[in-house]
Amino acid sequence: MGVLENKARARLFYKYLSKVYDRINPFIWNEAMRGQALSMLDIDETDRVLDVGCGTGFATEGLLGYSDDVHGLDQSPHQLEKAWAKLGKHDPVTFYLGDAERLPFADDSFDVVWSSGSIEYWPDPVATLAEIRRITKPGGQVLIVGPNYPKTGVMQKLADSIMLFYDAEEADRMFTEAGFEDVEHRLMGPSYDPDIAITSVARVTD
């Protein structure tokens, strides 16, 4: 388990990263990538949508272009403060301070659940994916963006020491163990590293 797959360390990390996050993020996760990920979903304007690990609200802004009922959750108050400054605390997005492993929502609450740049910090990704599946309505969609596993041994060791990196095979395993059956994956990234991220979309079948 990587050093940042710990909730206390991750909160401390984002306490300081939040100050510069929106300046750094475009080098790793940019608007073009967000658009590619959004194109993998079929979102209706009436769908209830949740952004898990919403951070400063970058993905949340994109989701607002598709739905009028968008919600965002993050465990970092410092990241949420940045999101509130951009989007308001209650309108047009309803924000929650909370834990992805214990989502404060009833079963079958959302039509679409999105999470980008969050899974790599989850101590137990399978349990968290199962929790996300719990709150997604039958027929609903789940999209997860995480860091693709590096190709070289040195970079793999470095990645493993920091946080969760994974490939499509490992993504299949995690989603299957969490109860998903219908999953597809797409690699994406900026021009200098087009395979930096792995985006997975699953549909809840029952």
Contacts in CASP RR format, 6 or more apart in sequence:
PFRMAT RR
TARGET T0000
AUTHOR 0000-0000-0000
METHOD contacts of the structure
MODEL  1
MGVLENKARARLFYKYLSKVYDRINPFIWNEAMRGQALSMLDIDETDRVL
DVGCGTGFATEGLLGYSDDVHGLDQSPHQLEKAWAKLGKHDPVTFYLGDA
ERLPFADDSFDVVWSSGSIEYWPDPVATLAEIRRITKPGGQVLIVGPNYP
KTGVMQKLADSIMLFYDAEEADRMFTEAGFEDVEHRLMGPSYDPDIAITS
VARVTD
1 123 0 8 1.000
2 160 0 8 1.000
2 161 0 8 1.000
2 162 0 8 1.000
2 163 0 8 1.000
2 164 0 8 1.000
3 9 0 8 1.000
3 161 0 8 1.000
3 162 0 8 1.000
3 163 0 8 1.000
4 10 0 8 1.000
4 13 0 8 1.000
4 120 0 8 1.000
4 121 0 8 1.000
4 162 0 8 1.000
4 163 0 8 1.000
5 120 0 8 1.000
5 121 0 8 1.000
5 122 0 8 1.000
5 123 0 8 1.000
5 163 0 8 1.000
5 164 0 8 1.000
6 123 0 8 1.000
7 75 0 8 1.000
7 99 0 8 1.000
7 121 0 8 1.000
7 123 0 8 1.000
10 75 0 8 1.000
10 76 0 8 1.000
10 121 0 8 1.000
11 75 0 8 1.000
11 76 0 8 1.000
14 21 0 8 1.000
14 55 0 8 1.000
14 76 0 8 1.000
14 78 0 8 1.000
14 79 0 8 1.000
15 76 0 8 1.000
15 78 0 8 1.000
17 24 0 8 1.000
18 56 0 8 1.000
18 76 0 8 1.000
18 78 0 8 1.000
18 79 0 8 1.000
18 81 0 8 1.000
18 82 0 8 1.000
21 55 0 8 1.000
21 56 0 8 1.000
21 79 0 8 1.000
21 82 0 8 1.000
22 56 0 8 1.000
22 58 0 8 1.000
22 82 0 8 1.000
25 56 0 8 1.000
25 58 0 8 1.000
27 190 0 8 1.000
28 190 0 8 1.000
28 196 0 8 1.000
28 197 0 8 1.000
29 58 0 8 1.000
29 116 0 8 1.000
29 117 0 8 1.000
29 145 0 8 1.000
29 197 0 8 1.000
30 189 0 8 1.000
30 190 0 8 1.000
32 190 0 8 1.000
33 188 0 8 1.000
33 189 0 8 1.000
33 190 0 8 1.000
33 197 0 8 1.000
34 58 0 8 1.000
34 59 0 8 1.000
34 62 0 8 1.000
34 116 0 8 1.000
35 62 0 8 1.000
36 186 0 8 1.000
36 188 0 8 1.000
36 199 0 8 1.000
37 116 0 8 1.000
37 143 0 8 1.000
37 145 0 8 1.000
37 188 0 8 1.000
37 199 0 8 1.000
38 62 0 8 1.000
38 63 0 8 1.000
38 66 0 8 1.000
40 143 0 8 1.000
40 184 0 8 1.000
40 186 0 8 1.000
40 199 0 8 1.000
40 201 0 8 1.000
41 66 0 8 1.000
41 112 0 8 1.000
41 114 0 8 1.000
41 141 0 8 1.000
41 143 0 8 1.000
41 201 0 8 1.000
42 141 0 8 1.000
43 49 0 8 1.000
43 63 0 8 1.000
43 66 0 8 1.000
43 67 0 8 1.000
43 111 0 8 1.000
43 112 0 8 1.000
43 141 0 8 1.000
44 67 0 8 1.000
44 111 0 8 1.000
45 66 0 8 1.000
45 67 0 8 1.000
45 68 0 8 1.000
46 67 0 8 1.000
46 68 0 8 1.000
46 69 0 8 1.000
47 66 0 8 1.000
47 67 0 8 1.000
47 69 0 8 1.000
47 110 0 8 1.000
47 111 0 8 1.000
47 112 0 8 1.000
48 67 0 8 1.000
48 69 0 8 1.000
48 71 0 8 1.000
48 109 0 8 1.000
48 110 0 8 1.000
48 111 0 8 1.000
48 112 0 8 1.000
49 63 0 8 1.000
49 66 0 8 1.000
49 67 0 8 1.000
49 69 0 8 1.000
49 70 0 8 1.000
49 71 0 8 1.000
49 110 0 8 1.000
49 111 0 8 1.000
49 112 0 8 1.000
49 113 0 8 1.000
49 114 0 8 1.000
50 70 0 8 1.000
50 71 0 8 1.000
50 72 0 8 1.000
50 73 0 8 1.000
50 105 0 8 1.000
50 109 0 8 1.000
50 110 0 8 1.000
50 112 0 8 1.000
50 113 0 8 1.000
50 114 0 8 1.000
50 135 0 8 1.000
51 57 0 8 1.000
51 59 0 8 1.000
51 60 0 8 1.000
51 63 0 8 1.000
51 70 0 8 1.000
51 71 0 8 1.000
51 72 0 8 1.000
51 73 0 8 1.000
51 114 0 8 1.000
51 115 0 8 1.000
51 116 0 8 1.000
52 72 0 8 1.000
52 73 0 8 1.000
52 100 0 8 1.000
52 103 0 8 1.000
52 113 0 8 1.000
52 114 0 8 1.000
52 115 0 8 1.000
52 118 0 8 1.000
52 132 0 8 1.000
53 72 0 8 1.000
53 73 0 8 1.000
53 74 0 8 1.000
53 75 0 8 1.000
53 100 0 8 1.000
53 115 0 8 1.000
53 117 0 8 1.000
53 118 0 8 1.000
54 60 0 8 1.000
54 72 0 8 1.000
54 73 0 8 1.000
54 74 0 8 1.000
54 79 0 8 1.000
54 80 0 8 1.000
54 83 0 8 1.000
54 95 0 8 1.000
55 74 0 8 1.000
55 76 0 8 1.000
55 79 0 8 1.000
55 80 0 8 1.000
55 82 0 8 1.000
55 83 0 8 1.000
56 79 0 8 1.000
56 82 0 8 1.000
56 83 0 8 1.000
56 86 0 8 1.000
57 72 0 8 1.000
57 82 0 8 1.000
57 83 0 8 1.000
57 86 0 8 1.000
57 87 0 8 1.000
57 93 0 8 1.000
59 114 0 8 1.000
59 116 0 8 1.000
60 70 0 8 1.000
60 72 0 8 1.000
60 83 0 8 1.000
60 87 0 8 1.000
60 93 0 8 1.000
61 86 0 8 1.000
61 87 0 8 1.000
63 70 0 8 1.000
63 112 0 8 1.000
63 114 0 8 1.000
64 70 0 8 1.000
64 87 0 8 1.000
64 92 0 8 1.000
64 93 0 8 1.000
67 112 0 8 1.000
68 92 0 8 1.000
70 92 0 8 1.000
70 93 0 8 1.000
70 94 0 8 1.000
71 93 0 8 1.000
71 94 0 8 1.000
71 95 0 8 1.000
71 96 0 8 1.000
71 110 0 8 1.000
72 83 0 8 1.000
72 93 0 8 1.000
72 94 0 8 1.000
72 95 0 8 1.000
72 96 0 8 1.000
73 95 0 8 1.000
73 96 0 8 1.000
73 97 0 8 1.000
73 98 0 8 1.000
73 100 0 8 1.000
73 103 0 8 1.000
73 104 0 8 1.000
74 80 0 8 1.000
74 83 0 8 1.000
74 95 0 8 1.000
74 96 0 8 1.000
74 97 0 8 1.000
74 98 0 8 1.000
75 97 0 8 1.000
75 98 0 8 1.000
75 99 0 8 1.000
75 100 0 8 1.000
77 97 0 8 1.000
80 95 0 8 1.000
80 97 0 8 1.000
83 93 0 8 1.000
83 95 0 8 1.000
84 95 0 8 1.000
87 93 0 8 1.000
88 95 0 8 1.000
89 95 0 8 1.000
96 104 0 8 1.000
98 104 0 8 1.000
100 115 0 8 1.000
100 118 0 8 1.000
100 122 0 8 1.000
100 128 0 8 1.000
100 131 0 8 1.000
100 132 0 8 1.000
101 122 0 8 1.000
101 123 0 8 1.000
101 124 0 8 1.000
101 127 0 8 1.000
101 128 0 8 1.000
101 131 0 8 1.000
102 131 0 8 1.000
103 131 0 8 1.000
103 132 0 8 1.000
103 134 0 8 1.000
103 135 0 8 1.000
105 135 0 8 1.000
106 135 0 8 1.000
107 134 0 8 1.000
107 135 0 8 1.000
108 135 0 8 1.000
108 136 0 8 1.000
108 137 0 8 1.000
108 138 0 8 1.000
109 135 0 8 1.000
109 136 0 8 1.000
109 137 0 8 1.000
110 135 0 8 1.000
110 136 0 8 1.000
110 137 0 8 1.000
110 140 0 8 1.000
111 136 0 8 1.000
111 137 0 8 1.000
111 140 0 8 1.000
111 141 0 8 1.000
112 136 0 8 1.000
112 140 0 8 1.000
112 141 0 8 1.000
112 142 0 8 1.000
112 143 0 8 1.000
113 132 0 8 1.000
113 135 0 8 1.000
113 136 0 8 1.000
113 141 0 8 1.000
113 142 0 8 1.000
113 143 0 8 1.000
114 142 0 8 1.000
114 143 0 8 1.000
115 132 0 8 1.000
115 143 0 8 1.000
115 144 0 8 1.000
115 145 0 8 1.000
116 143 0 8 1.000
116 144 0 8 1.000
116 145 0 8 1.000
116 146 0 8 1.000
117 145 0 8 1.000
117 146 0 8 1.000
117 147 0 8 1.000
119 125 0 8 1.000
119 128 0 8 1.000
119 144 0 8 1.000
119 145 0 8 1.000
119 146 0 8 1.000
119 164 0 8 1.000
120 146 0 8 1.000
120 147 0 8 1.000
120 163 0 8 1.000
120 164 0 8 1.000
120 165 0 8 1.000
121 163 0 8 1.000
121 164 0 8 1.000
122 128 0 8 1.000
122 164 0 8 1.000
125 164 0 8 1.000
125 174 0 8 1.000
126 174 0 8 1.000
126 177 0 8 1.000
126 178 0 8 1.000
127 178 0 8 1.000
129 142 0 8 1.000
129 144 0 8 1.000
129 174 0 8 1.000
129 175 0 8 1.000
129 178 0 8 1.000
129 179 0 8 1.000
129 180 0 8 1.000
130 177 0 8 1.000
130 178 0 8 1.000
130 179 0 8 1.000
132 142 0 8 1.000
132 178 0 8 1.000
133 142 0 8 1.000
133 178 0 8 1.000
133 179 0 8 1.000
133 180 0 8 1.000
133 204 0 8 1.000
136 142 0 8 1.000
136 204 0 8 1.000
137 204 0 8 1.000
138 204 0 8 1.000
138 205 0 8 1.000
138 206 0 8 1.000
139 203 0 8 1.000
139 204 0 8 1.000
139 205 0 8 1.000
140 203 0 8 1.000
140 204 0 8 1.000
141 201 0 8 1.000
141 202 0 8 1.000
141 203 0 8 1.000
141 204 0 8 1.000
142 180 0 8 1.000
142 201 0 8 1.000
142 202 0 8 1.000
142 203 0 8 1.000
142 204 0 8 1.000
143 199 0 8 1.000
143 200 0 8 1.000
143 201 0 8 1.000
143 202 0 8 1.000
144 171 0 8 1.000
144 199 0 8 1.000
144 200 0 8 1.000
144 202 0 8 1.000
145 197 0 8 1.000
145 198 0 8 1.000
145 199 0 8 1.000
145 200 0 8 1.000
146 166 0 8 1.000
146 197 0 8 1.000
146 198 0 8 1.000
146 199 0 8 1.000
147 159 0 8 1.000
147 163 0 8 1.000
147 164 0 8 1.000
147 165 0 8 1.000
147 166 0 8 1.000
147 196 0 8 1.000
147 197 0 8 1.000
147 198 0 8 1.000
148 165 0 8 1.000
148 166 0 8 1.000
148 167 0 8 1.000
148 187 0 8 1.000
148 195 0 8 1.000
148 196 0 8 1.000
148 197 0 8 1.000
148 198 0 8 1.000
149 156 0 8 1.000
149 159 0 8 1.000
149 165 0 8 1.000
149 166 0 8 1.000
149 167 0 8 1.000
149 170 0 8 1.000
150 156 0 8 1.000
150 158 0 8 1.000
150 159 0 8 1.000
150 165 0 8 1.000
156 165 0 8 1.000
159 165 0 8 1.000
166 174 0 8 1.000
166 198 0 8 1.000
167 198 0 8 1.000
168 185 0 8 1.000
168 198 0 8 1.000
171 183 0 8 1.000
171 185 0 8 1.000
171 198 0 8 1.000
171 200 0 8 1.000
172 183 0 8 1.000
172 185 0 8 1.000
175 183 0 8 1.000
175 200 0 8 1.000
175 202 0 8 1.000
176 183 0 8 1.000
180 202 0 8 1.000
180 204 0 8 1.000
181 202 0 8 1.000
181 205 0 8 1.000
182 202 0 8 1.000
182 203 0 8 1.000
182 205 0 8 1.000
183 200 0 8 1.000
183 201 0 8 1.000
183 202 0 8 1.000
184 200 0 8 1.000
184 201 0 8 1.000
184 202 0 8 1.000
185 198 0 8 1.000
185 199 0 8 1.000
185 200 0 8 1.000
186 198 0 8 1.000
186 199 0 8 1.000
186 201 0 8 1.000
187 194 0 8 1.000
187 195 0 8 1.000
187 197 0 8 1.000
187 198 0 8 1.000
187 199 0 8 1.000
188 194 0 8 1.000
188 195 0 8 1.000
188 196 0 8 1.000
188 197 0 8 1.000
188 198 0 8 1.000
188 199 0 8 1.000
189 195 0 8 1.000
189 196 0 8 1.000
189 197 0 8 1.000
190 196 0 8 1.000
END
